[in-house]
Amino acid sequence: MRKTVVAASIIGAMMALPVIADDGFYLGGRLGGSQLSDACNVSAAPCTDSGFSAGVYTGYDWNDYIALEFAYDWLGSYETSFVDGAEYRRDANLSAITLAPKFSYPFNDEWAIFGKVGAAYTMYDDRKSTALMGGIGLEYDFATAWSGRLEYQRINDAKDDWFNTDVDTFWLGISYSFGNASGAAATAAAASATQEAPAEEPPVVEAVVMTKTFEQVSGQENFEFNSTQLNENTKSDYDPLIALMQDHPDSTVTITGYTDSSGPEEVNQRISEERAESIAAYLESQGIDRSRMTVSGMGEANPIADNSTKEGRAQNRRVEITVPEFEYTTEEMVEKTQ
């Protein structure tokens, strides 16, 4: 019965992968070393209980925390000797098919720890068995779509008649995420479509006092993961805004903070407010009266990019700064009328 359940789960996952192979789909390979327990129990008999391993794995990420992962692993070639009332010796390859949910906790945009608990179907010559499989590991996103991982895996109590062992494996793997690749391509396409603002017209020849409307302008400040502090290196970017507000006392500014979708909603709301407040505090330190500012946080609302990719989350960790339109009086050089 246990074999039937595990085999049906694995076949179902293989049939579902082509259907769900969209933004959450990833594919990887791994190398490692495996160790069998209680596989050398006949005195003086030739026996090997450790060996080189290799495997491939694929999975689907629903979000940063939960994925479903399927793997096929060649766990090595072993000459074993078991005792179960009689001596049993066998020299064959050991392989396994595994299926398990993967639970991750990201420290930041690059590093995460993960754990897996699922089922394994092992094959050792004509010995077939089903067993519980578990693993823990560390994963690192070292490029836009590429991740590396270090993982410990245990197949617990794989047995069939006289064959009875645990399999411990340490893996070093690398995977490619199709979702992160497509998100990066979309971000690059959007950036290339951005056009420059038209140049201002040159001044003309007669001074005239005019009442004009200053058109609305806006900008954006991006923040690191979980950061609420304004980057010291970007403070000079606010010089034009400060000069504008000093030259036009009727101008006001709206400062609205946002986060990506990582973490609890109430924490994101607080972080968005603190990000907006850090910019407001800097403007106030440069002589802009607080009464001319509207400061708020919107948490993870109104994303401008895909929160399922690292690049998209980086764009959503932002503060939007808007100067609404206003009327002002100015003296300009205009062309004389004939």
C-alpha positions in Angstrom: 0.0 0.0 0.0 2.8 2.4 0.9 4.5 1.8 -2.5 1.3 2.5 -4.3 0.7 5.8 -2.6 4.3 7.0 -3.2 4.4 5.9 -6.8 1.1 7.6 -7.5 2.3 10.8 -6.0 5.5 10.8 -8.0 3.7 10.0 -11.3 1.1 12.8 -10.6 3.9 15.3 -10.0 5.6 14.3 -13.2 2.4 14.8 -15.2 1.7 18.2 -13.5 5.2 19.8 -14.0 4.7 20.7 -17.8 1.4 22.4 -16.8 2.8 24.5 -14.0 6.1 25.3 -15.7 5.7 29.0 -15.6 7.1 31.8 -13.4 7.7 29.5 -10.4 9.4 26.6 -12.2 13.1 25.8 -11.5 15.5 23.0 -12.6 18.8 21.9 -11.1 21.5 19.3 -10.7 23.6 18.2 -7.7 26.7 16.1 -6.7 27.4 14.6 -3.4 28.5 11.6 -1.3 26.2 9.0 0.4 26.6 6.7 3.4 24.6 3.5 4.1 24.0 2.3 7.6 24.1 -1.4 8.7 25.1 -2.5 5.2 28.3 -4.4 6.1 27.2 -7.0 8.6 29.0 -10.2 7.4 32.5 -10.5 8.9 35.4 -10.5 6.5 33.0 -10.2 3.5 33.8 -7.6 0.8 31.7 -4.6 1.4 31.3 -0.9 0.5 28.9 1.4 2.3 29.9 4.8 1.0 30.0 6.3 -2.5 29.7 9.1 -5.0 26.2 10.4 -5.8 24.6 12.5 -8.5 21.1 13.7 -9.2 18.7 16.1 -10.9 15.8 18.0 -9.3 13.0 20.2 -10.4 10.3 22.1 -8.5 7.7 24.9 -8.4 7.9 27.9 -6.1 4.5 29.2 -5.0 6.2 32.0 -3.1 9.4 32.7 -1.2 8.4 30.2 1.5 6.8 27.1 0.0 7.7 24.9 -3.0 7.1 21.4 -4.2 10.3 19.5 -5.3 10.8 16.3 -7.2 14.2 14.6 -7.7 15.9 11.5 -9.2 19.2 10.6 -7.6 21.8 7.9 -8.4 23.1 7.3 -4.9 26.2 5.1 -5.8 27.3 1.6 -6.4 27.6 -0.7 -3.3 28.7 -4.2 -2.5 26.6 -5.0 0.7 26.3 -7.8 3.1 23.1 -8.1 5.3 22.2 -10.7 7.9 18.6 -11.7 8.5 18.7 -15.3 9.7 21.0 -15.9 6.7 23.6 -14.0 4.8 22.6 -11.8 1.9 25.2 -10.2 -0.4 24.6 -8.0 -3.3 26.7 -5.7 -5.6 24.5 -3.2 -7.4 23.6 0.5 -8.0 21.3 2.3 -5.5 19.0 5.0 -6.8 16.0 6.9 -5.5 13.0 9.0 -6.6 11.9 11.6 -4.0 8.9 14.0 -3.7 8.6 16.5 -0.9 7.3 20.0 -0.1 10.2 22.5 0.5 9.8 25.1 3.3 12.2 28.1 3.1 13.0 31.1 5.3 14.8 33.9 3.5 17.3 36.0 5.6 17.5 38.5 2.8 17.2 38.6 -1.0 20.2 36.2 -1.4 20.3 33.8 1.5 17.7 31.3 2.8 17.5 28.2 4.9 15.1 25.4 4.0 13.8 22.0 5.1 12.0 19.2 3.3 9.9 16.2 4.5 8.5 13.8 2.0 8.6 10.3 0.4 11.4 8.3 -1.3 11.2 5.3 -3.6 14.5 3.4 -3.6 15.8 0.8 -6.1 18.8 -1.5 -5.3 19.0 -4.2 -7.9 15.7 -6.1 -7.5 15.1 -4.6 -4.0 12.4 -1.9 -4.1 11.2 0.1 -1.1 9.4 3.2 0.1 10.7 5.3 3.0 10.4 8.6 4.7 12.8 11.3 3.4 13.9 14.5 5.1 16.5 17.2 4.5 17.8 20.6 5.6 20.0 23.1 3.7 21.2 26.5 2.9 20.5 28.3 -0.5 22.2 31.3 -2.1 20.9 33.3 -5.1 24.2 34.3 -6.7 22.8 35.7 -10.0 19.5 36.8 -11.4 18.2 33.3 -12.2 20.8 31.0 -10.6 21.0 29.6 -7.1 23.4 27.3 -5.3 22.6 25.1 -2.4 24.3 22.9 0.3 22.0 20.2 1.6 21.9 17.2 4.0 19.4 14.5 3.1 18.4 11.3 4.9 16.3 8.4 3.6 15.1 6.7 6.7 14.6 3.0 7.0 14.6 1.9 3.4 13.8 -1.8 3.5 12.5 -4.8 1.5 12.9 -8.3 2.9 16.6 -8.6 3.9 17.5 -5.1 2.5 17.3 -2.7 5.4 19.4 0.6 5.6 19.3 4.3 6.1 20.9 6.5 3.4 22.6 9.8 4.5 23.8 12.1 1.7 25.4 15.5 1.5 24.6 17.4 -1.7 26.1 20.5 -3.5 23.7 21.7 -6.1 22.9 24.5 -8.6 19.5 25.4 -10.1 18.0 27.8 -12.7 14.8 29.7 -12.0 12.7 30.4 -15.1 10.6 32.9 -13.1 13.5 35.1 -12.0 14.9 35.0 -15.6 11.6 36.2 -17.1 11.2 38.9 -14.4 14.6 40.3 -15.1 13.9 40.4 -18.8 10.6 42.3 -18.2 12.4 44.8 -16.0 15.1 45.4 -18.7 12.4 45.9 -21.3 10.5 48.4 -19.2 13.7 50.4 -18.5 14.6 50.5 -22.2 11.1 51.9 -23.0 11.6 54.9 -20.7 11.9 58.1 -22.6 13.7 61.3 -21.7 11.7 64.4 -20.9 11.7 67.1 -23.7 14.2 69.9 -23.4 13.0 73.3 -22.2 12.6 76.0 -24.8 15.4 78.7 -24.8 14.7 82.2 -23.4 13.4 85.0 -25.6 14.0 88.7 -25.7 11.6 90.7 -23.5 11.1 90.6 -19.7 7.4 90.0 -18.7 5.9 89.2 -15.3 3.7 86.1 -15.7 1.6 83.9 -13.5 2.4 80.3 -14.4 1.4 76.8 -13.2 4.2 74.5 -12.1 3.4 71.1 -13.4 3.4 68.1 -11.1 6.8 66.3 -10.7 7.6 63.1 -9.0 10.6 60.9 -8.1 11.4 57.7 -6.3 13.9 56.5 -3.6 14.6 52.7 -3.3 15.6 51.0 0.0 17.5 47.8 0.8 15.8 44.8 2.3 14.3 45.6 5.7 16.1 49.0 5.7 14.3 52.2 6.7 17.4 54.5 6.7 18.1 57.0 3.9 21.3 56.2 2.1 24.0 58.8 2.8 25.2 58.5 -0.8 21.8 59.5 -2.2 21.2 62.7 -0.1 22.7 64.9 -2.8 19.9 63.7 -5.1 17.5 65.8 -3.1 19.3 69.1 -3.7 17.0 70.0 -6.7 13.9 69.3 -4.7 15.2 71.4 -1.7 16.1 74.2 -4.1 12.7 74.1 -5.7 10.8 74.3 -2.4 13.1 77.1 -1.1 12.5 79.1 -4.3 8.7 78.5 -4.3 7.2 78.9 -0.8 3.8 77.9 -2.1 5.0 74.4 -3.2 4.3 71.3 -1.1 5.5 67.7 -1.3 3.8 64.3 -0.8 6.0 61.5 0.5 4.6 57.9 0.4 6.4 54.8 1.5 6.0 51.2 0.2 7.4 47.7 0.8 7.6 44.5 -1.1 5.3 41.6 -0.1 7.9 39.8 2.1 6.9 39.5 5.8 3.7 40.2 7.8 1.4 42.9 6.6 1.5 44.9 9.8 5.3 44.9 9.9 5.4 46.1 6.2 3.0 48.9 7.1 5.3 50.1 9.9 8.4 49.9 7.6 6.7 51.8 4.8 5.9 54.6 7.3 9.4 54.7 8.7 10.9 54.9 5.1 8.7 57.9 4.3 9.6 59.5 7.6 13.3 59.2 7.0 13.0 61.3 3.9 10.7 63.8 5.5 13.2 64.2 8.4 16.0 64.9 6.0 14.0 67.6 4.2 13.1 69.2 7.5 16.8 69.2 8.5 17.5 71.2 5.3 15.0 73.9 6.2 11.8 72.7 4.6 8.9 73.3 7.0 7.0 70.1 8.1 3.7 71.8 7.4 4.5 71.6 3.7 4.9 67.8 3.7 2.2 65.0 3.5 3.9 61.9 4.8 2.3 58.4 4.8 3.0 54.6 4.4 1.1 52.2 2.2 2.8 48.9 3.2 2.8 46.4 0.4 0.0 48.0 -1.5 0.2 49.2 -5.1 3.3 47.2 -6.3 4.9 48.5 -9.5 6.7 45.3 -10.2 6.4 41.5 -9.7 7.0 40.5 -6.1 7.9 36.9 -7.1 11.3 38.0 -8.4 14.2 39.6 -6.6 14.4 42.5 -9.1 10.6 43.2 -8.7 10.8 43.2 -4.9 13.7 45.7 -5.1 11.6 48.1 -7.2 8.7 47.8 -4.7 10.8 48.8 -1.7 10.4 52.5 -2.5 9.3 55.9 -1.4 7.5 58.0 -4.0 8.1 61.8 -3.8 5.6 64.0 -5.6 5.4 67.8 -5.8 1.8 68.7 -6.8 1.2 71.4 -9.4 0.9 75.0 -8.1 0.7 78.6 -9.4 3.6 81.0 -9.1 4.7 84.4 -10.4 7.9 84.8 -12.4 9.6 87.2 -14.8 10.5 85.7 -18.1 12.0 86.8 -21.4 9.4 86.5 -24.2 9.4 87.5 -27.8 8.3 91.1 -28.4 5.0 91.5 -30.3 5.2 93.4 -33.6 
